[in-house]
Amino acid sequence: MKLFKIGAAAVLTLAATATAITPANAETASQVCPSGYVCLYEHRDFGGRMLKWNLPGEKKLEDWGFRDKASSIRDKRAGSFRATNVLGAWPDQHKTYNGDYELLGSWNDKIDKILLP
């Protein structure tokens, strides 16, 4: 009988611990894109690692180990910015973004640099 009580207590403890864990793609306080910033996220739906910028200029994502890793975007600034897919011997591809994109579609994991005006 005691063995059952100990087992039940352990199961209840594990259940309580499991409900406290947040999903990997949930936006936590550290992942919230602040007003005035452009934020790139590693996973769809604004999950995973996040990078953010608010100053104008070109940002080469390889400088942050993030080349070809962006899967969602939040742009909390007025206006838009340009993303570039560097293709080497072929002409680079460019796309303009403004607003929130929970999934980048054909541009998923293809952005190499961005240009903030």
C-alpha positions in Angstrom: 0.0 0.0 0.0 2.8 2.4 0.8 4.4 1.7 -2.5 1.2 2.8 -4.3 1.1 6.0 -2.3 4.7 6.9 -3.1 4.1 6.1 -6.8 0.9 8.2 -6.9 2.8 11.1 -5.3 5.5 10.9 -7.9 3.0 10.8 -10.7 1.2 13.9 -9.3 4.5 15.7 -8.9 5.5 14.9 -12.5 2.0 16.0 -13.8 2.3 19.3 -11.9 5.8 19.9 -13.4 4.7 19.1 -16.9 1.9 21.6 -16.9 4.4 24.4 -15.9 6.5 23.9 -19.1 5.6 26.3 -21.9 5.7 25.2 -25.5 8.9 25.9 -27.5 7.1 28.3 -29.9 5.3 30.3 -27.2 6.4 34.0 -27.2 7.9 34.7 -23.8 8.9 38.0 -22.3 12.4 37.7 -23.7 11.1 36.9 -27.2 8.7 39.8 -27.5 9.6 42.1 -30.3 9.8 45.7 -28.9 8.2 48.6 -30.6 10.5 50.2 -33.1 12.4 47.0 -33.9 12.6 44.4 -36.6 12.8 40.9 -35.2 13.7 37.7 -37.0 12.8 34.3 -35.4 14.4 30.9 -36.0 11.0 29.1 -36.1 7.6 29.7 -37.5 5.0 31.4 -35.3 7.7 33.6 -33.7 9.4 30.8 -31.9 13.0 29.8 -31.2 16.0 32.1 -31.2 15.2 35.8 -31.9 17.4 38.6 -33.3 16.3 42.2 -33.2 17.5 45.5 -34.7 16.4 49.1 -34.6 19.2 51.1 -36.2 19.4 51.6 -40.0 21.9 49.8 -42.2 22.7 46.4 -43.6 22.7 43.4 -41.2 24.6 40.4 -42.4 22.9 37.5 -40.6 26.1 35.3 -40.7 27.6 37.8 -38.2 25.1 36.4 -35.7 25.2 32.8 -36.9 21.7 33.2 -38.3 22.3 33.0 -42.1 19.5 31.0 -43.8 17.7 30.4 -40.4 14.9 32.9 -40.3 11.4 31.4 -40.4 9.2 34.3 -39.1 9.4 38.1 -38.9 7.9 40.9 -36.8 8.4 44.4 -38.0 7.3 46.8 -35.2 8.6 50.0 -37.0 6.9 52.4 -39.5 7.8 51.5 -43.0 9.4 48.4 -44.4 12.8 46.7 -44.8 14.5 44.6 -47.5 15.6 41.0 -47.2 18.2 39.5 -49.5 18.8 35.9 -50.4 22.4 35.8 -51.7 22.7 33.3 -54.5 26.5 33.5 -55.3 26.9 33.3 -59.1 23.2 34.1 -59.7 21.7 37.5 -59.1 20.6 38.0 -55.5 16.9 37.8 -54.7 15.2 40.7 -52.8 11.9 40.9 -50.9 10.3 43.8 -49.0 8.7 43.1 -45.6 6.6 45.2 -43.3 4.4 43.8 -40.5 4.2 40.3 -39.0 4.9 37.1 -40.9 4.3 34.0 -38.9 5.7 31.8 -41.7 7.9 32.9 -44.6 6.8 30.4 -47.2 9.3 30.1 -50.1 11.6 32.5 -48.2 11.8 30.2 -45.1 15.5 29.7 -44.1 16.7 31.8 -47.1 17.4 35.3 -45.8 21.1 36.1 -45.7 21.0 39.8 -44.9 18.5 42.6 -44.3 18.6 46.3 -45.0 16.8 48.7 -42.6 16.3 52.2 -44.1 
